[in-house]
Amino acid sequence: MQVILITGASSGIGFDTAIALAQQGHRVYAAARRMDRMEPLRRYGVRLIRMDVTNEASMQEGVLQVLDAEQRIDVLINNAGYGYFGAVENVPMDDARHQMEVNVFGLARLCQLVLPAMRRQRSGRIINVASVAGKTVMYYGGWYHVSKYSVEALSDALRMEVKPFGIDVVLIEPGAIKTDWGLIAADHLAQTSSGTPYEETGIMMADNLRAVYESDLPSSPSVVRKAICLAVNAKHPRTRYRIGRMAGAMVFFHWLLPTRLWDAMMRTMGKRKWL
């Protein structure tokens, strides 16, 4: 049995993963801003923590709550995150900062907060839910990609730093997964593009994102849940779990193709319907 803290647990992948890990016999603490949406987790024995990963006091109190109850944290799963799409010129800087606060700085701060306990234990595991968006760039995805590239770099640096203390750092890199992520990103893109020089291609790209995420093309969220559970339970976890439809292909072709050709392929998503 391991003591696990997972963020972003009020819905989707975080919610399902909390249940799966509890059913495997782990002591799971689920964290999110919306306590009401996590209430059904109680029936599986999951403990609930109100946490906002953009609020320092909230993160400190959440980690202390687990340590006071358990005297240890074996696994931190940084799952909280969202996607904000829009032309770099159009996205308000406050929104760009919030994207980074949620996807990068909140993740980094939680790592800082759990590491002293893990070092004392001489063991621990930090699992960061990243994305193939940290390896590739899509049209109008600027700030979201900045955040996910940052998670990749931060995790690689952290993995080297904490290995001498018996702590593993693992990246989960999903491709297209059938969640509300794509619909939220599409809504942001449409809103920021409206009435700007980017409106025509921005709206088309938003429509294509919705079409993809409303279709059967994306993989089931269960593939991410299974990868996280593997990373938790493996004696020697992989450093990266790249999973889901199109994940490997996107990274491969981003590496293989000349930059201008990749750019042209991505721009076609703003010029014609894909589905």
C-alpha positions as CSV (number, residue, x, y, z in Angstrom):
1,M,0.0,0.0,0.0
2,Q,1.3,3.4,-1.0
3,V,0.2,6.9,0.1
4,I,-0.7,8.8,-3.1
5,L,-1.6,12.4,-3.7
6,I,-3.3,13.1,-7.1
7,T,-4.3,16.6,-8.3
8,G,-7.0,17.4,-10.9
9,A,-9.2,14.7,-9.4
10,S,-12.6,16.3,-9.8
11,S,-13.3,14.8,-13.2
12,G,-12.0,12.8,-16.1
13,I,-8.6,11.1,-15.9
14,G,-7.8,12.2,-12.4
15,F,-11.2,11.1,-11.0
16,D,-10.9,7.6,-12.7
17,T,-7.3,7.2,-11.7
18,A,-8.1,7.9,-8.1
19,I,-10.7,5.2,-8.1
20,A,-8.4,2.7,-9.8
21,L,-5.6,3.2,-7.4
22,A,-7.9,3.0,-4.3
23,Q,-9.3,-0.3,-5.7
24,Q,-5.7,-1.6,-5.9
25,G,-5.3,-1.0,-2.2
26,H,-3.5,2.3,-2.1
27,R,-4.2,5.1,0.3
28,V,-5.3,7.8,-2.1
29,Y,-5.7,11.5,-1.5
30,A,-7.6,13.3,-4.3
31,A,-7.1,17.0,-4.7
32,A,-9.1,19.6,-6.6
33,R,-10.8,23.0,-6.2
34,R,-14.4,21.5,-6.6
35,M,-15.0,19.3,-3.5
36,D,-18.6,18.7,-4.6
37,R,-17.5,17.0,-7.8
38,M,-15.1,14.7,-5.9
39,E,-17.7,13.5,-3.3
40,P,-18.5,10.3,-5.2
41,L,-14.9,9.2,-4.6
42,R,-15.5,8.8,-0.9
43,R,-17.4,5.5,-1.5
44,Y,-14.1,4.0,-2.8
45,G,-12.2,5.1,0.3
46,V,-10.5,8.0,-1.4
47,R,-9.7,11.0,1.0
48,L,-10.6,14.4,-0.4
49,I,-8.5,17.6,-0.2
50,R,-9.6,21.0,-1.4
51,M,-6.6,22.4,-3.4
52,D,-6.0,25.1,-5.9
53,V,-2.7,24.6,-7.6
54,T,-2.4,28.4,-8.3
55,N,-2.6,29.2,-4.5
56,E,0.4,28.7,-2.3
57,A,-1.4,28.4,1.0
58,S,-3.8,25.9,-0.5
59,M,-1.0,23.7,-1.8
60,Q,0.9,23.9,1.5
61,E,-2.2,23.0,3.6
62,G,-3.0,20.0,1.3
63,V,0.4,18.5,1.5
64,L,0.5,19.0,5.3
65,Q,-2.9,17.3,5.6
66,V,-1.5,14.2,4.0
67,L,1.7,14.2,6.0
68,D,-0.1,14.8,9.3
69,A,-2.4,11.8,8.6
70,E,0.2,9.4,7.1
71,Q,3.7,10.7,8.0
72,R,4.7,10.0,4.4
73,I,3.9,10.6,0.7
74,D,5.0,7.8,-1.6
75,V,3.6,9.1,-4.9
76,L,2.7,12.5,-6.2
77,I,0.6,12.5,-9.4
78,N,0.6,16.0,-11.0
79,N,-2.5,15.6,-13.2
80,A,-4.1,19.1,-12.9
81,G,-4.0,21.0,-16.2
82,Y,-5.9,22.5,-19.1
83,G,-5.3,23.7,-22.7
84,Y,-5.6,27.3,-23.8
85,F,-5.4,27.8,-27.6
86,G,-5.2,31.1,-29.4
87,A,-2.7,33.1,-31.5
88,V,0.2,34.3,-29.4
89,E,-0.7,37.9,-30.3
90,N,-4.3,37.5,-29.2
91,V,-4.1,35.6,-25.9
92,P,-4.2,38.1,-23.0
93,M,-1.1,37.9,-20.8
94,D,-3.1,37.2,-17.7
95,D,-4.6,34.1,-19.4
96,A,-1.1,33.1,-20.6
97,R,0.2,33.5,-17.0
98,H,-2.7,31.4,-15.7
99,Q,-1.9,28.7,-18.2
100,M,1.6,28.6,-16.9
101,E,0.5,28.8,-13.2
102,V,-1.7,25.7,-13.5
103,N,0.3,23.6,-15.9
104,V,3.9,24.4,-14.7
105,F,4.3,26.5,-11.6
106,G,1.7,24.6,-9.6
107,L,3.2,21.3,-10.6
108,A,6.7,22.5,-9.7
109,R,5.6,23.9,-6.3
110,L,4.0,20.6,-5.4
111,C,7.2,18.8,-6.3
112,Q,9.0,21.2,-3.9
113,L,6.5,20.6,-1.1
114,V,6.6,16.8,-1.2
115,L,10.4,16.3,-1.8
116,P,11.6,16.9,1.8
117,A,9.4,14.0,3.0
118,M,10.4,11.8,0.1
119,R,14.1,12.5,0.8
120,R,13.6,11.6,4.4
121,Q,12.0,8.3,3.3
122,R,14.8,7.7,0.8
123,S,12.1,6.8,-1.6
124,G,9.2,8.3,-3.6
125,R,7.8,8.8,-7.1
126,I,6.7,11.9,-8.9
127,I,4.5,11.3,-11.9
128,N,3.9,14.3,-14.1
129,V,1.1,14.2,-16.7
130,A,2.6,15.9,-19.7
131,S,1.6,15.5,-23.3
132,V,3.0,14.9,-26.8
133,A,2.3,18.7,-26.9
134,G,5.6,18.9,-25.1
135,K,7.3,17.4,-28.1
136,T,5.3,18.9,-31.0
137,V,3.5,22.2,-31.8
138,M,0.1,22.6,-33.4
139,Y,-1.4,25.6,-35.0
140,Y,-2.5,28.2,-32.5
141,G,-1.4,26.1,-29.5
142,G,1.4,28.4,-28.5
143,W,0.9,28.9,-24.8
144,Y,-0.3,25.4,-24.2
145,H,2.8,24.0,-25.9
146,V,5.0,26.4,-23.9
147,S,3.6,24.9,-20.7
148,K,4.0,21.3,-21.8
149,Y,7.5,21.8,-23.2
150,S,8.3,23.3,-19.7
151,V,6.9,20.2,-17.9
152,E,9.2,18.0,-20.1
153,A,12.3,20.1,-19.3
154,L,11.4,20.5,-15.6
155,S,10.8,16.7,-15.2
156,D,14.1,15.8,-17.0
157,A,16.1,18.1,-14.7
158,L,14.3,16.9,-11.6
159,R,14.8,13.3,-12.4
160,M,18.6,13.7,-12.5
161,E,18.6,15.8,-9.3
162,V,16.5,13.5,-7.1
163,K,17.7,10.1,-8.3
164,P,20.4,9.9,-5.5
165,F,17.7,10.1,-2.9
166,G,15.8,7.1,-4.3
167,I,13.1,9.2,-6.0
168,D,11.8,8.5,-9.5
169,V,10.4,11.1,-11.9
170,V,8.0,9.8,-14.6
171,L,6.4,11.5,-17.5
172,I,3.0,10.5,-18.9
173,E,2.8,11.7,-22.6
174,P,-0.8,11.2,-23.9
175,G,-1.7,11.8,-27.5
176,A,-5.3,12.6,-28.5
177,I,-7.6,11.4,-25.6
178,K,-11.3,11.7,-25.6
179,T,-11.9,14.2,-22.8
180,D,-13.3,17.7,-22.7
181,W,-9.7,19.1,-23.2
182,G,-10.2,19.5,-26.9
183,L,-13.6,21.2,-26.6
184,I,-12.3,23.7,-24.0
185,A,-9.2,24.5,-26.2
186,A,-11.5,25.0,-29.2
187,D,-13.7,27.4,-27.2
188,H,-10.7,29.4,-26.1
189,L,-9.4,29.6,-29.6
190,A,-12.8,30.7,-31.1
191,Q,-13.1,33.4,-28.4
192,T,-9.6,34.8,-28.8
193,S,-9.8,34.8,-32.6
194,S,-13.1,36.5,-33.0
195,G,-12.8,40.0,-34.5
196,T,-9.1,39.7,-35.1
197,P,-6.9,39.2,-38.2
198,Y,-6.7,35.5,-37.2
199,E,-10.5,35.0,-37.1
200,E,-11.0,32.9,-40.3
201,T,-8.2,30.4,-39.7
202,G,-8.8,30.4,-35.9
203,I,-12.5,29.6,-36.2
204,M,-11.7,26.8,-38.7
205,M,-9.1,25.4,-36.5
206,A,-11.5,25.5,-33.5
207,D,-14.1,23.7,-35.6
208,N,-11.6,21.0,-36.5
209,L,-10.6,20.5,-32.9
210,R,-14.2,20.1,-31.9
211,A,-14.7,17.6,-34.8
212,V,-11.7,15.5,-33.7
213,Y,-12.6,15.4,-30.0
214,E,-16.3,14.6,-30.8
215,S,-15.3,11.8,-33.1
216,D,-14.0,8.3,-32.3
217,L,-10.5,9.2,-33.3
218,P,-9.1,10.0,-29.8
219,S,-8.2,7.1,-27.5
220,S,-10.2,6.3,-24.4
221,P,-9.1,8.1,-21.2
222,S,-8.6,4.6,-19.8
223,V,-5.2,4.3,-21.6
224,V,-4.0,7.2,-19.5
225,R,-5.4,5.8,-16.3
226,K,-3.7,2.4,-17.0
227,A,-0.3,4.2,-17.8
228,I,-0.4,6.1,-14.5
229,C,-1.3,2.9,-12.6
230,L,1.7,1.2,-14.3
231,A,4.0,4.0,-13.3
232,V,2.8,3.8,-9.7
233,N,3.1,0.1,-9.3
234,A,6.2,-0.8,-11.4
235,K,9.3,-1.6,-9.4
236,H,11.4,0.2,-12.0
237,P,9.1,2.5,-14.0
238,R,9.9,3.9,-17.4
239,T,10.9,7.5,-17.5
240,R,8.2,8.1,-20.2
241,Y,4.9,6.5,-21.0
242,R,3.9,7.8,-24.5
243,I,0.3,6.5,-25.0
244,G,-2.9,7.1,-26.9
245,R,-3.8,7.4,-30.6
246,M,-1.4,9.5,-32.8
247,A,1.1,10.0,-29.9
248,G,4.0,8.2,-31.3
249,A,3.3,9.2,-34.9
250,M,3.1,12.9,-34.1
251,V,6.4,12.9,-32.2
252,F,8.1,10.9,-35.0
253,F,6.9,13.1,-37.8
254,H,7.7,16.2,-35.9
255,W,11.2,14.9,-35.6
256,L,11.4,13.6,-39.2
257,L,9.9,16.3,-41.3
258,P,11.6,19.6,-42.2
259,T,10.3,22.4,-40.1
260,R,8.6,24.3,-42.9
261,L,6.8,21.1,-44.0
262,W,5.5,20.5,-40.5
263,D,4.3,24.1,-40.3
264,A,2.5,23.8,-43.6
265,M,0.7,20.6,-42.4
266,M,-0.4,22.2,-39.2
267,R,-1.7,25.3,-41.0
268,T,-3.9,23.2,-43.2
269,M,-6.0,22.6,-40.1
270,G,-7.0,26.3,-40.3
271,K,-7.7,26.2,-44.0
272,R,-10.1,23.3,-44.5
273,K,-12.2,20.8,-42.6
274,W,-10.4,17.7,-41.6
275,L,-13.5,15.6,-40.8
